[in-house]
Amino acid sequence: MPDRSSSLAELDAALATTLAGATPQARSGLRRLAAYRAPSPTIEYPTNRLAAVLVLLHLDPKGELSVTLTTRSKHLRSHPGETALPGGRWEEGDGEGGEWTALREAHEEIGLPLPPRPGQPPLLNKADPAPLLYLTTLPAYSSRTLLVVLPVVYLLLQPPETASTSCLPSFLKPNPDEVDAIFHLPLQSFLMLDNDNDDDGTDKLSHTYTDYTWLLSRPYRLHSFSTLPSLRASDAKSARHSAVTGLTADIVLDTALLAYYGSLDAAELPPDAVGFERRAQGQMEWNEIVAEALGMQKNAVTSGGGKDGDARRHAGLGARLSPPQTAADERTSTT
């Protein structure tokens, strides 16, 4: 894992030069992300159950933070047509920490040029590497298939006036076998705050959630964010993107919380940090979910269920505990 002090030093140098157009809010958010280091895990993550995703941030033309997302190919067997962060399973040679897994998978899915690996010769006949800066890695999550997922946050070092116009289209090209579309959304919009409601020409989000039973029959709140095209938009880009749901929504939302508040701990966040209730009553923390998922997988294997055992078949979401809800529904139910 890159050193925290070096990430902060490189970020400050970039903010004084390439990223000089960043707003004060974006600058503070980037510094919070670069300063954050997740607590050390208390359990070992087996590499055959490990995956990583890339949370690729850049400055939009207004100098605010934006996140890169993909719409998975409709031809895929797993989650066709759904929104995802670039990423996939760990492979031999990826090393620890998830960084190279996330970058390698992003290279395969969206054509992100790979940076050189420390201690290894540069790749021959490869495109120039994307100007990337490692910021942080979030705590582990678990997918519904019981994979341990490490979200790795990188920043594209590109001036805001070109990041969304000339730079990203030339860097990122969807692999049609895996990705139907690449799109970008304002990171702060996932907080669903009232001060983000004015129509400034950027995509806004609507939000709903549904509570389900999951591991140990405990509740899990599945969030869904959908784009509301700007009233000022008149071209094809104003079409709605695929909804951001489930684990992808959780990861992007937590990235936003770290950027704008510097913490994922509910006790340290202000009560109005987001415009909705993040978790269902009784929902487990992610470290508890990851531990339970790995325990289910281990028990399934030792009981003769095979490599994936019966655990995956019983790991999907269970009964729906509530119809889809909005923040307005929350306010109504408490009055």
C-alpha positions, 0 to 999 in steps of 0.5 A, a space after each residue: 500500500 502506498 505511504 500516506 505521507 507520500 500520497 498527501 505530498 503528491 496531492 498537494 503538489 498536484 493541487 498547486 499545479 495540474 489540479 489548481 482549478 479544484 474548488 475548496 470543497 474538492 481540495 478538502 475532500 481529496 485531502 481527507 481521502 488521502 489522509 484516511 487509512 482503514 483499520 487493519 483487518 482482524 481476519 485474513 482474507 483468502 485470495 480465492 474469495 478476494 476481489 477489488 474495485 476501482 473508485 476512479 475520481 476526477 475533477 469535473 469542469 466546475 472543479 468538483 469531484 466526479 466518480 466513474 461508473 460503468 453499465 455492465 454488458 447485457 450479455 454477461 451472465 452475472 448482473 447484466 445491464 447493472 451499474 458497477 465500478 470497474 473491478 473483479 477477482 484477485 489473480 495470481 501475481 496481483 499482490 496484496 492490498 487490491 490496488 493492482 487487481 482494481 487497476 488491472 480489471 479497470 484496464 480490461 473493462 474500460 481501457 484505463 492505461 496501466 501505470 508501471 508497477 514498482 520494481 518491475 520493468 515497464 510494459 512494452 508496446 503499451 499506451 502511456 500510463 494514465 496520470 493516477 494518484 492513489 488516495 486510499 483503500 476503503 474497509 472490506 465489503 462483501 458481495 452477495 456471492 460472498 466475495 470480499 471486495 476491497 474498494 481502491 480509490 484513485 484520482 485522475 490527475 487532469 485539469 478540471 477544464 479537460 477531465 470530462 471533455 478531452 481527457 476521459 474519452 481518450 483514456 477510457 473506452 468500454 470493452 464491449 464484451 464486458 461494458 455497455 457504457 461508461 459514465 460519470 456522476 458528481 460524488 456529492 450528489 450521492 449524499 442527497 442534500 438539499 443544497 444540491 437541488 438547484 439546476 446547474 446543468 449537471 445530473 441530479 439523483 433520485 434515491 429510494 431504498 428497500 430493506 431485505 433480510 440477508 445474512 443471519 436473517 438480519 436486515 440489509 438496506 439496498 439503496 438505489 440512485 437514479 439520474 434525473 437529467 438536467 432541465 438544461 440538457 438537450 442532447 443525447 447525454 441527458 438520457 438516464 444512466 443505469 441505476 446505481 444500486 446495492 454494493 456499488 451504491 454503498 461503496 460510492 456513498 461511503 467514498 462521499 462520506 469520507 471525502 466530505 466528512 472524513 469518517 464512516 463512523 455514524 457516531 462521528 458523522 453529523 445527523 444531517 450528513 446524508 438526506 436519508 437513513 443509511 442503514 436499516 434498524 439492526 443492520 450489521 456493520 460491514 466488518 461483521 458481514 464480511 466475517 459472517 460471509 467468510 465463516 459461511 464459506 469456510 463451513 460450506 467447504 469443510 462440510 463437503 459443499 465443494 469450493 463454493 459450497 452451498 454458501 453462495 446459494 444461500 447468500 442472496 437477499 431474502 424476503 423484502 421487509 419494506 416496499 421501496 422508500 424515499 426520504 419523504 416516506 421516512 419523514 412521513 413515517 416519523 410524524 
